Amino acid sequence: MRKPRDFDSELRALSDKAKQLKSRKVLQLGELVIATGADALDPETLTGALLGVVKTKDAKEREVWRISGAAFFQRQSRAADRGPQTNAGGDQTKQGDDAQG
């Protein structure tokens, strides 16, 4: 005979998973605000801007915003692929001087 399923424990596990996903979403949204520099805005301005985006029905305007957002993420991923760009001791200037003479 099969063991009966413990629905209560399954529901608890699903509830825990939902809480984890919600926490991760909130964290990622906060990181997005910081990455875009929007954390410099006061909360009222940021909220007003977001409400304006949500209320907008103009598909062309939304598409412009989508393209701008996609370009932002492409710049971010390219910068991450290159790694940290440190110029200790002005190496780049020295290379340019060598190339000229």
Secondary structure, 3 states (H helix, E strand, C coil): CCCCCCHHHHHHHHHHHHHHHHHHHHHHHHHHHHHHCHHHCCHHHHHHHHHHHHHCCCHHHHHHHHHHHHHHHHHHHHHHHHCCCCCCCCHHHHHHHHHHC
